[in-house]
């Protein structure tokens, strides 16, 4: 396997070794970035947490818009908007950090994400200079609130199947938009709508910047939702909505591409955007388990509770690690493309497209960690967890949407595998050569030379190297056996995706910890080392199961036997005393009284 240089491509983590010094870890944020995050946290503590019940009740229709305006006054809505358009022009990973902190704001995080991400970025990345000058400064300050109108009753995951039409007027100066959109976040108070529609009989969507004042826009009442109740979600109807031709965004029929690329950003930001909530819930569970007494002692003295707390922290630590690793890779690619002379907006889009696989991984992993953590949070609270008087009930309901929006986790799993295989077919990633090498290794005489695993992380790195071989073996054989039919074999695609996700997650946590040890020393990082060992132990089992399912579904006879033997060899790892490691982590967290990593 090659070792890395900084110019790694998206998906290449499967065939290259990455040096720990080449990745970004959240412990490296600058003082300025930390101050920005603290300002965001202060905003949540003063403006959102005390009003959370009122926000969720939706009884005061002016409350969320007024909080939104205050966020604009503080500059929180303009993090990604360049300074020349009235924003703060901060780096991509800073915008990830702010999304992370805002994640603790319950349903307001959806309001915030819909405006700053899918509502604003299409204009920033695809708008003409006139469109940017006209709209971005007002979006950055919160004078305008934005929403994104893509989903329709018959077009969800199949976004390009939308039926909304845009018809040019006879004088050629306007488009008349007619159609229906649903699940539109912020619709209730939005001033600006990014609307996707097909012009006449076009095959692909086009995108439009639509002002509420153009008229012809009506809405249903607010949706009654399971969670994120305080965020506005409505159906929007366009009835001969008259849009000036200069409000076409980018080129005709470029809407689907805009939708896909903006969703890439949404996905990686959603990965970061669950982290604030995950840490908050973990901290609440630690505090409650200290206060709650049973049999005369705090419940956090019991092994079963310690195991839960430590597992919540471990998965959180891993998700943080992979999100900020991906965020910095995207940023590095943006900077290198811009340095080569590519226009700024194009460089950003190309970089996001390049790391679309990692963006999908961040979304899936983060949303599933969030679901796990809130579920365990309810369990730690016991009966109180089920009560609306305690914080877990809301967290549990709010979390569930994360596995659905920005593309369901099933769609994201299939996308990451599909993208990887397409890139391999085009020769953009050299996947098949290493896959063939692994296939040859299966039938060769096994090497019995011992590997020195005495150095810190040497054993874990060896395990990850072998897990990559699992993907190359199963993915390579599946691509050969199923060929063009592989996209119809969705179960196999999901199995392969699970292998990809677990490798990226375990490796990211390992690299983060290795880098931390180089900064702080081994003793100061013993809990992070423990989390890496726990997660890797679990990842081996998950990968074994996913790969076994895939092999059984497309391989037969001797070929199946050889692959299963290979799988056994590649998922062989020394057992880890996870019980003791979890107790060690939990004791440290209980002593700190919060998620401390």
C-alpha positions in Angstrom: 0.0 0.0 0.0 1.1 3.5 -0.8 1.7 5.9 2.1 0.1 9.3 1.9 1.0 12.7 0.6 -1.4 15.5 1.2 -2.9 15.0 -2.3 -5.1 12.1 -1.3 -8.3 11.7 -3.4 -11.8 10.9 -2.1 -12.2 7.2 -1.4 -8.4 6.5 -1.6 -8.2 5.8 2.1 -9.1 2.2 1.2 -5.9 1.7 -0.8 -3.5 4.2 0.9 -2.0 4.5 4.3 -2.4 7.9 5.8 0.2 9.5 8.1 -1.2 10.8 11.4 0.5 14.1 10.9 -1.4 14.7 7.6 -4.8 14.7 9.2 -6.6 17.5 11.1 -7.8 16.8 14.6 -10.3 19.0 16.5 -7.7 19.6 19.2 -5.9 21.7 16.6 -8.5 24.5 16.3 -7.0 27.9 16.8 -7.9 30.4 19.6 -9.9 32.4 17.1 -11.9 29.4 16.0 -12.5 28.4 19.7 -13.7 31.9 20.5 -16.1 31.7 17.6 -17.4 28.3 18.8 -17.7 29.8 22.4 -19.7 32.8 21.0 -22.0 30.3 19.3 -22.4 28.3 22.6 -23.2 31.5 24.5 -25.9 32.3 21.9 -27.4 28.8 22.5 -27.2 29.1 26.3 -28.9 32.6 26.3 -31.3 32.6 23.3 -32.3 28.9 22.8 -32.0 26.7 25.9 -34.2 28.8 28.2 -36.8 29.1 25.5 -36.7 25.5 24.2 -40.3 24.7 25.3 -41.7 27.8 23.7 -39.8 27.2 20.5 -41.1 23.7 20.2 -44.7 24.7 21.0 -44.7 27.0 17.8 -47.4 29.1 19.6 -45.4 32.3 19.1 -44.8 32.5 15.3 -42.4 35.5 15.7 -40.0 33.7 18.2 -37.9 31.6 15.8 -37.5 34.4 13.2 -36.4 36.8 16.0 -33.8 34.3 17.3 -32.7 33.7 13.7 -32.2 37.5 13.2 -30.1 37.6 16.4 -27.9 34.8 15.0 -27.5 37.0 11.9 -26.5 40.1 14.0 -23.8 38.0 15.7 -22.4 36.9 12.3 -23.4 33.2 12.8 -25.3 33.2 9.5 -22.4 34.4 7.4 -19.6 32.1 8.5 -19.1 30.7 4.9 -20.0 33.9 3.0 -16.9 35.8 1.8 -16.2 39.2 3.3 -16.8 41.0 0.1 -20.5 39.9 0.3 -20.9 40.9 4.0 -20.0 37.5 5.6 -17.1 36.4 7.7 -15.3 34.4 5.0 -14.2 31.7 7.4 -12.6 28.3 6.4 -14.6 25.2 5.6 -13.5 23.4 8.8 -14.6 26.5 10.9 -18.1 26.2 9.3 -18.0 22.5 10.3 -17.1 23.6 13.9 -20.0 26.0 14.1 -22.4 23.4 12.7 -21.1 21.1 15.4 -21.8 23.6 18.2 -25.2 24.5 16.8 -26.1 20.8 16.9 -26.9 21.2 20.6 -29.7 23.7 19.7 -32.4 21.2 19.1 -34.8 22.1 16.3 -33.1 25.5 15.7 -30.1 23.6 14.3 -32.4 22.5 11.4 -33.5 26.2 10.9 -29.8 27.3 10.9 -28.6 24.5 8.7 -31.3 24.9 6.1 -30.5 28.7 5.8 -26.7 28.7 5.9 -26.3 25.5 3.9 -28.8 24.5 1.2 -30.5 27.9 1.3 -27.4 30.2 0.9 -24.7 28.1 -0.8 -26.4 27.5 -4.2 -26.2 31.3 -4.7 -22.6 31.5 -3.4 -21.4 28.6 -5.6 -23.5 29.0 -8.7 -24.8 32.5 -8.7 -23.8 35.3 -11.1 -21.9 38.2 -9.7 -25.2 40.3 -9.8 -27.1 37.5 -7.9 -24.4 37.3 -5.3 -24.2 41.1 -4.8 -28.0 41.2 -4.6 -28.7 38.4 -2.2 -25.6 37.2 -0.2 -25.2 40.3 2.0 -28.8 40.1 3.1 -28.6 36.3 3.7 -25.4 36.7 5.7 -27.1 39.2 8.1 -30.4 37.4 8.4 -32.3 40.2 6.7 -33.5 37.5 4.3 -34.3 33.9 5.4 -33.8 31.2 2.9 -35.2 27.7 2.1 -34.6 25.0 -0.5 -37.4 23.5 -2.5 -36.4 20.2 -4.0 -38.6 17.4 -2.7 -42.0 16.7 -4.2 -44.7 14.2 -3.3 -43.5 11.8 -6.0 -39.8 12.8 -6.1 -37.8 12.3 -2.9 -34.6 10.2 -3.4 -35.4 10.4 -7.1 -34.9 14.2 -7.1 -34.6 14.5 -10.9 -38.1 13.0 -11.2 -39.7 16.3 -10.0 -42.8 17.5 -11.9 -42.7 21.2 -11.1 -42.6 23.1 -14.4 -41.1 26.5 -15.4 -42.7 27.9 -18.6 -41.1 30.9 -20.4 -43.5 33.8 -20.9 -44.2 35.0 -24.5 -42.0 38.1 -24.1 -39.1 35.9 -22.9 -38.6 38.0 -19.7 -40.0 35.7 -17.1 -40.7 32.0 -16.2 -44.0 31.0 -14.8 -43.4 28.3 -12.1 -46.2 25.8 -11.3 -45.9 22.8 -8.9 -45.8 21.5 -5.4 -42.9 21.0 -3.0 -43.0 19.3 0.4 -41.0 19.0 3.6 -39.5 22.5 3.1 -37.6 23.6 6.2 -37.9 27.3 7.0 -40.8 27.7 4.5 -43.1 29.4 7.0 -40.9 32.5 7.4 -38.6 32.3 4.3 -38.1 35.3 2.1 -36.1 33.5 -0.5 -36.7 30.1 -2.1 -34.2 28.1 -4.1 -36.6 26.2 -6.4 -35.9 23.3 -8.7 -38.2 22.9 -11.7 -38.0 21.6 -15.3 -38.2 24.2 -18.1 -40.8 23.0 -20.6 -39.9 19.4 -21.5 -36.3 19.4 -20.3 -34.9 16.1 -19.1 -33.1 17.7 -16.2 -34.0 20.2 -13.5 -33.1 23.8 -13.6 -32.7 26.0 -10.4 -34.2 29.4 -9.7 -33.9 32.1 -7.0 -37.5 33.0 -6.1 -38.4 35.9 -3.9 -41.6 35.5 -1.8 -42.6 38.9 -3.1 -42.9 37.6 -6.7 -46.3 36.2 -5.7 -48.1 33.0 -6.7 -46.7 31.2 -3.6 -49.1 29.6 -1.1 -48.5 27.1 1.7 -50.2 24.4 3.8 -50.2 24.7 7.6 -47.1 23.7 9.5 -46.5 19.9 9.4 -47.1 18.1 12.7 -43.8 16.2 13.1 -42.3 13.6 15.5 -39.4 15.8 16.4 -37.6 19.1 15.5 -41.1 20.6 16.2 -39.7 24.1 16.6 -38.5 24.2 13.0 -40.9 25.4 10.3 -41.8 22.7 7.8 -44.5 23.2 5.2 -45.7 22.2 1.8 -45.2 25.0 -0.8 -47.4 25.5 -3.9 -46.3 27.6 -6.9 -49.2 28.9 -9.0 -48.0 30.9 -12.0 -45.2 32.3 -9.8 -43.5 34.9 -12.1 -39.7 34.7 -11.9 -37.5 37.1 -13.9 -35.2 35.2 -16.3 -32.1 36.7 -14.6 -33.1 34.7 -11.5 -32.3 31.4 -13.3 -29.4 30.0 -11.2 -26.5 28.8 -13.3 -27.4 27.3 -16.6 -30.6 25.6 -17.9 -30.8 21.9 -16.9 -27.9 22.4 -14.4 -30.3 22.1 -11.4 -29.8 18.4 -10.7 -26.0 18.9 -10.6 -26.5 21.9 -8.2 -28.8 19.7 -6.0 -26.3 16.9 -5.8 -23.3 19.1 -5.0 -25.1 21.2 -2.4 -26.3 17.9 -0.8 -22.6 16.8 -0.6 -22.0 19.9 1.6 -25.2 19.2 3.6 -24.1 15.7 4.3 -20.6 16.4 5.7 -22.1 19.4 7.7 -24.8 17.1 9.0 -22.0 14.7 10.2 -20.6 17.6 12.2 -24.0 18.9 13.0 -25.0 16.0 15.3 -21.9 16.3 17.4 -23.1 19.2 19.7 -26.2 17.2 20.5 -24.4 14.0 21.0 -21.9 15.6 23.5 -24.8 17.3 25.3 -26.8 14.1 25.7 -23.7 12.2 26.9 -23.0 14.9 29.5 -26.6 14.9 30.7 -26.5 11.1 31.1 -23.2 11.4 33.1 -24.8 14.0 35.5 -28.0 12.1 35.9 -26.3 8.8 36.6 -24.3 10.6 39.4 -27.5 12.1 41.0 -29.8 9.1 40.6 -29.4 6.7 43.6 -30.6 3.1 43.7 -29.7 0.5 46.4 -28.1 3.4 48.3 -25.5 4.3 45.6 -25.3 6.4 42.4 -26.3 4.3 39.4 -23.0 5.2 37.7 -21.2 2.9 40.1 -22.8 -0.1 38.2 -20.9 -1.8 35.4 -23.9 -1.8 33.1 -24.3 2.0 33.3 -20.5 2.5 32.9 -20.5 0.4 29.8 -23.3 2.6 28.3 -21.5 5.9 29.1 -18.2 4.7 27.8 -19.7 3.4 24.6 -21.6 6.7 24.1 -18.3 8.6 24.4 -16.4 6.2 22.2 -18.7 6.5 19.3 -18.8 10.3 19.7 -15.0 10.5 19.7 -14.9 8.4 16.5 -17.5 10.5 14.7 -15.7 13.7 15.6 -12.4 12.2 14.3 -13.8 11.2 10.9 -15.8 14.5 10.4 -12.9 16.8 11.0 -10.5 14.6 9.0 -12.9 14.8 6.0 -13.5 18.5 6.6 -9.8 19.3 6.4 -9.3 17.1 3.3 -12.0 19.1 1.6 -10.5 22.4 2.7 -7.0 21.3 1.6 -8.4 20.4 -1.8 -10.2 23.7 -2.1 -7.0 25.6 -1.4 -4.8 23.6 -3.8 -7.3 24.0 -6.7 -7.6 27.7 -6.0 -3.8 27.9 -5.9 -3.7 26.3 -9.3 -5.8 29.2 -10.6 -9.3 27.7 -10.5 -12.0 30.3 -9.6 -12.9 30.2 -5.9 -16.5 28.9 -6.2 -15.5 26.2 -8.7 -12.6 25.1 -6.5 -15.0 24.6 -3.6 -17.4 22.6 -5.6 -14.8 20.4 -7.2 -13.3 19.7 -3.7 -16.7 18.7 -2.3 -17.4 16.5 -5.3 -14.0 14.9 -4.8 -14.8 13.9 -1.2 -18.5 13.1 -1.8 -17.8 9.5 -0.5 -16.4 10.8 2.8 -19.3 13.3 3.1 -21.8 10.4 2.8 -19.8 8.4 5.4 -19.9 11.4 7.8 -23.6 11.8 7.4 -24.4 8.1 7.9 -22.0 7.5 10.8 -22.9 10.7 12.6 -26.7 10.2 12.4 -26.4 6.6 13.5 -24.1 7.6 16.5 -26.7 10.2 17.4 -29.5 7.7 17.4 -27.5 5.3 19.5 -26.5 7.9 22.0 -30.0 9.3 22.5 -31.4 5.8 22.8 -28.8 5.0 25.5 -29.5 8.4 27.1 -33.2 7.5 27.6 -32.1 4.1 29.1 -29.7 5.7 31.6 -32.6 8.0 32.7 -34.9 5.0 33.0 -38.5 5.9 33.6 -37.5 9.6 33.6 -36.1 9.2 30.2 -39.6 8.6 28.9 -41.0 11.7 30.6 -41.4 14.9 28.6 -40.2 16.7 31.8 -36.7 15.4 31.3 -34.4 16.3 28.3 -34.0 12.9 26.8 -37.5 12.6 25.4 -37.0 15.6 23.1 -33.5 14.5 22.1 -34.8 11.1 21.2 -37.5 12.5 18.9 -35.4 15.2 17.4 -32.6 12.8 16.5 -34.7 10.5 14.3 -34.8 12.9 11.3 -31.0 12.8 10.9 -31.1 9.4 9.2 -33.6 10.7 6.7 -32.8 14.1 5.5 -29.9 15.0 3.1 -30.6 11.6 1.5 -31.7 8.6 3.6 -28.8 6.6 5.1 -29.7 3.7 2.7 -29.4 6.1 -0.3 -26.1 7.4 1.1 -24.7 3.9 1.6 -25.5 3.0 -2.0 -24.1 6.3 -3.3 -20.7 5.8 -1.6 -20.2 2.4 -3.1 -21.6 3.4 -6.5 -19.3 6.4 -6.6 -16.2 4.4 -5.6 -16.8 1.7 -8.3 -17.5 4.4 -11.0 -14.2 6.1 -10.1 -12.4 2.8 -10.3 -13.9 2.0 -13.7 -12.8 5.4 -15.0 -9.3 4.8 -13.6 -9.6 7.8 -11.2 -8.8 5.4 -8.3 -6.6 2.4 -8.7 -8.9 0.0 -6.9 -8.8 -3.1 -9.1 -5.0 -3.6 -9.0 -4.9 -3.9 -5.2 -8.1 -6.0 -5.4 -6.4 -8.4 -7.7 -3.3 -8.5 -5.5 -5.6 -9.5 -2.5 -7.3 -12.2 -4.7 -3.9 -13.7 -5.5 -3.0 -13.6 -1.8 -6.0 -15.8 -1.1 -4.7 -18.7 -3.1 -1.0 -18.2 -2.1 0.7 -20.0 0.7 0.1 -17.8 3.9 3.1 -16.0 5.2 3.9 -17.0 8.8 6.6 -14.3 9.4 5.8 -12.5 12.6 5.2 -8.8 12.6 6.6 -6.7 15.5 3.5 -5.2 17.1 5.2 -4.0 20.3 5.3 -0.3 19.2 2.2 1.8 20.1 -0.6 1.3 17.6 1.5 -1.2 15.5 -1.0 -4.0 16.2 -4.1 -1.7 15.5 -2.5 -0.5 12.2 -2.0 -4.1 11.1 -5.7 -4.8 11.8 -6.8 -1.9 9.8 -4.5 -2.9 6.9 -6.2 -6.3 6.9 -9.7 -4.8 7.1 -8.9 -2.8 3.9 -8.1 -6.2 2.3 -11.6 -7.4 3.3 -13.1 -4.5 1.3 -10.8 -5.1 -1.7 -11.5 -8.9 -1.6 -15.3 -8.6 -1.3 -15.8 -5.4 -3.3 -13.5 -6.6 -6.1 -15.2 -10.0 -6.4 -18.7 -8.5 -6.2 -17.8 -6.0 -9.0 -16.6 -8.9 -11.2 -19.4 -11.3 -10.4 -22.3 -8.8 -10.6 -20.9 -6.3 -13.1 -23.7 -4.0 -14.3 -26.2 -5.7 -12.0 -24.4 -4.6 -8.8 -26.6 -1.4 -8.4 -29.7 -3.7 -8.4 -28.1 -5.8 -5.6 -28.8 -3.2 -3.0 -28.2 -5.5 -0.1 -24.7 -6.2 -1.3 -24.1 -2.5 -1.8 -25.2 -1.9 1.8 -22.9 -4.6 3.1 -19.9 -3.0 1.2 -20.9 0.4 2.5 -20.8 -0.8 6.1 -17.3 -2.1 5.5 -16.2 1.2 4.0 -17.7 3.2 6.9 -16.2 1.1 9.7 -12.7 1.3 8.1 -12.8 5.0 7.7 -14.2 5.5 11.2 -11.7 3.2 13.0 -8.8 4.6 11.0 -9.8 8.2 11.7 -10.0 7.6 15.4 -6.6 5.8 15.4 -4.9 8.6 13.4 -6.4 11.3 15.7 -5.1 9.5 18.8 -1.7 8.9 17.3 -1.4 12.6 16.5 -2.6 13.5 20.0 0.0 11.2 21.6 2.7 12.9 19.5 1.6 16.2 21.1 0.6 15.3 24.6 2.4 12.0 25.3 1.0 8.5 25.9 0.0 8.9 29.5 -2.2 11.9 28.8 -4.0 10.0 26.1 -4.8 6.7 27.8 -8.5 7.1 27.5 -8.4 8.0 23.8 -6.2 4.9 23.2 -8.8 2.9 25.1 -11.6 4.2 22.8 -9.6 3.3 19.7 -9.1 -0.2 21.0 -12.8 -0.6 21.9 -14.0 0.8 18.6 -11.6 -1.2 16.4 -12.6 -4.4 18.2 -16.3 -3.7 17.4 -15.5 -2.7 13.8 -13.7 -6.0 13.2 -16.9 -7.9 14.2 -19.2 -5.6 12.2 -17.0 -5.9 9.1 -16.8 -9.7 9.5 -20.6 -9.9 9.6 -21.2 -7.5 6.7 -18.6 -9.2 4.5 -19.9 -12.7 5.3 -23.4 -11.7 4.3 -22.1 -10.2 1.0 -20.0 -13.3 0.2 -22.9 -15.7 0.8 -25.1 -13.7 -1.5 -23.0 -13.8 -4.7 -20.2 -16.4 -4.3 -20.7 -20.2 -4.4 -18.8 -23.5 -4.0 -15.0 -23.3 -3.8 -14.8 -19.6 -4.5 -17.1 -19.0 -1.5 -14.9 -21.3 0.7 -11.7 -19.5 -0.3 -13.2 -16.1 0.4 -14.6 -17.1 3.8 -11.1 -18.5 4.7 -9.7 -15.1 3.6 -12.3 -13.3 5.6 -11.3 -15.3 8.7 -7.7 -14.5 8.1 -8.3 -10.8 7.5 -10.6 -10.3 10.5 -8.3 -12.1 12.9 -7.5 -9.8 15.9 -6.4 -10.4 19.4 -9.4 -10.1 21.9 -9.5 -6.8 23.8 -10.7 -6.5 27.4 -13.4 -4.0 26.5 -15.0 -4.3 30.0 -12.0 -2.9 31.8 -11.3 -0.2 29.1 -14.9 1.0 29.3 -14.8 1.2 33.1 -11.6 3.2 32.8 -13.2 5.7 30.4 -16.5 5.9 32.4 -14.6 6.6 35.7 -12.7 9.4 34.0 -16.0 10.9 32.6 -17.8 10.6 35.9 -14.9 12.3 37.7 -15.0 15.2 35.1 -18.8 15.3 35.2 -19.1 15.7 31.4 -18.0 14.4 28.0 -14.4 15.5 28.4 -12.6 14.6 25.1 
